Amino acid sequence: MMLEDLVNHAVDKKNFQTIQNYISFCRKYFDNFFYRDIWNLLSSQGQSLEEVEIEESENKESE
């Protein structure tokens, strides 16, 4: 899927009539762009997903 396809899908309001439509769109975005971009970013820095340490946010809400 190309970015143009995703944008064309997003601008058509008929594609977002149910919550399932929104979920489907998000999955398409994550599957086709987000993960690829993360992979490319890590690869360009010589890292893999296993090497990345995720830090906790400093802006946690009070419990």
PASEBA-1860 file (N, C-alpha, C; in nm, 3 decimals):
! residues 63
1> MMLEDLVN> 0.085/-0.118/0.000/0.000/0.000/0.000/0.089/0.124/0.000 ~ 0.052/0.216/-0.082/0.126/0.342/-0.092/0.058/0.447/-0.003 ~ 0.133/0.549/0.034/0.078/0.657/0.116/-0.041/0.722/0.046 ~ -0.033/0.738/-0.083/-0.143/0.799/-0.159/-0.271/0.717/-0.142 ~ -0.261/0.585/-0.143/-0.378/0.498/-0.123/-0.439/0.520/0.015 ~ -0.353/0.530/0.115/-0.400/0.551/0.252/-0.468/0.687/0.266 ~ -0.412/0.789/0.206/-0.471/0.923/0.211/-0.606/0.924/0.139 ~ -0.613/0.862/0.023/-0.739/0.855/-0.051/-0.847/0.785/0.030
9> HAVDKKNF> -0.809/0.683/0.101/-0.903/0.611/0.188/-0.947/0.702/0.303 ~ -0.854/0.776/0.359/-0.881/0.859/0.477/-0.974/0.977/0.447 ~ -0.968/1.031/0.329/-1.049/1.150/0.299/-1.193/1.116/0.263 ~ -1.224/0.990/0.244/-1.361/0.948/0.211/-1.436/0.914/0.340 ~ -1.528/1.000/0.379/-1.601/0.982/0.505/-1.681/0.852/0.509 ~ -1.715/0.798/0.394/-1.790/0.671/0.390/-1.708/0.556/0.448 ~ -1.577/0.573/0.452/-1.489/0.467/0.505/-1.480/0.468/0.656 ~ -1.549/0.560/0.723/-1.539/0.573/0.869/-1.677/0.584/0.933
17> QTIQNYIS> -1.762/0.488/0.903/-1.897/0.490/0.957/-1.912/0.405/1.084 ~ -1.815/0.320/1.109/-1.821/0.236/1.230/-1.685/0.238/1.299 ~ -1.684/0.195/1.423/-1.557/0.188/1.496/-1.463/0.087/1.429 ~ -1.520/-0.018/1.371/-1.438/-0.118/1.301/-1.365/-0.054/1.182 ~ -1.430/0.042/1.117/-1.365/0.113/1.006/-1.242/0.189/1.054 ~ -1.253/0.254/1.170/-1.139/0.326/1.227/-1.026/0.230/1.264 ~ -1.063/0.118/1.324/-0.963/0.018/1.363/-0.891/-0.035/1.241 ~ -0.965/-0.064/1.138/-0.907/-0.114/1.013/-0.808/-0.014/0.954
25> FCRKYFDN> -0.846/0.114/0.955/-0.757/0.218/0.903/-0.629/0.225/0.984 ~ -0.642/0.220/1.116/-0.523/0.226/1.202/-0.431/0.107/1.176 ~ -0.489/-0.009/1.159/-0.407/-0.128/1.130/-0.332/-0.112/0.999 ~ -0.400/-0.059/0.898/-0.334/-0.037/0.769/-0.217/0.059/0.785 ~ -0.238/0.165/0.863/-0.130/0.262/0.885/-0.013/0.197/0.957 ~ -0.042/0.129/1.068/0.066/0.067/1.145/0.138/-0.039/1.064 ~ 0.063/-0.124/0.995/0.125/-0.233/0.920/0.210/-0.183/0.804 ~ 0.168/-0.074/0.741/0.236/-0.030/0.620/0.334/0.084/0.639
33> FFYRDIWN> 0.322/0.160/0.746/0.408/0.277/0.760/0.480/0.283/0.894 ~ 0.408/0.277/1.002/0.468/0.296/1.133/0.580/0.196/1.159 ~ 0.553/0.067/1.146/0.655/-0.034/1.175/0.773/-0.024/1.080 ~ 0.745/0.005/0.954/0.853/0.020/0.856/0.941/0.139/0.893 ~ 0.879/0.250/0.933/0.956/0.369/0.971/1.040/0.345/1.096 ~ 0.983/0.277/1.195/1.058/0.243/1.316/1.176/0.153/1.280 ~ 1.150/0.053/1.197/1.256/-0.040/1.156/1.368/0.036/1.085 ~ 1.331/0.125/0.992/1.432/0.202/0.919/1.511/0.293/1.012
41> LLSSQGQS> 1.445/0.355/1.108/1.513/0.442/1.204/1.613/0.362/1.286 ~ 1.571/0.249/1.339/1.661/0.167/1.420/1.777/0.114/1.337 ~ 1.747/0.069/1.216/1.851/0.014/1.130/1.955/0.120/1.095 ~ 1.908/0.244/1.074/2.002/0.350/1.038/2.095/0.384/1.154 ~ 2.054/0.350/1.276/2.136/0.375/1.394/2.209/0.249/1.440 ~ 2.198/0.143/1.359/2.267/0.019/1.392/2.207/-0.056/1.509 ~ 2.077/-0.037/1.533/2.011/-0.104/1.645/1.906/-0.201/1.593 ~ 1.864/-0.290/1.681/1.751/-0.377/1.652/1.647/-0.355/1.761
49> LEEVEIEE> 1.528/-0.407/1.740/1.422/-0.389/1.839/1.460/-0.448/1.974 ~ 1.536/-0.555/1.974/1.576/-0.619/2.099/1.670/-0.531/2.181 ~ 1.741/-0.440/2.115/1.839/-0.356/2.183/1.780/-0.225/2.237 ~ 1.659/-0.194/2.197/1.599/-0.066/2.235/1.538/-0.075/2.374 ~ 1.576/0.018/2.459/1.520/0.024/2.594/1.417/0.136/2.596 ~ 1.296/0.102/2.635/1.189/0.200/2.640/1.187/0.261/2.778 ~ 1.199/0.393/2.783/1.202/0.464/2.911/1.061/0.503/2.952 ~ 1.035/0.500/3.082/0.905/0.542/3.132/0.893/0.693/3.121
57> SENKESE> 0.772/0.738/3.094/0.745/0.881/3.082/0.760/0.951/3.216 ~ 0.816/1.070/3.214/0.829/1.149/3.336/0.698/1.217/3.372 ~ 0.603/1.218/3.281/0.477/1.288/3.301/0.365/1.193/3.341 ~ 0.393/1.095/3.424/0.291/1.001/3.467/0.188/1.072/3.554 ~ 0.063/1.031/3.536/-0.043/1.088/3.619/-0.036/1.029/3.759 ~ -0.077/1.105/3.857/-0.079/1.057/3.996/-0.185/0.950/4.010 ~ -0.153/0.850/4.090/-0.249/0.741/4.110/-0.347/0.774/4.216
END
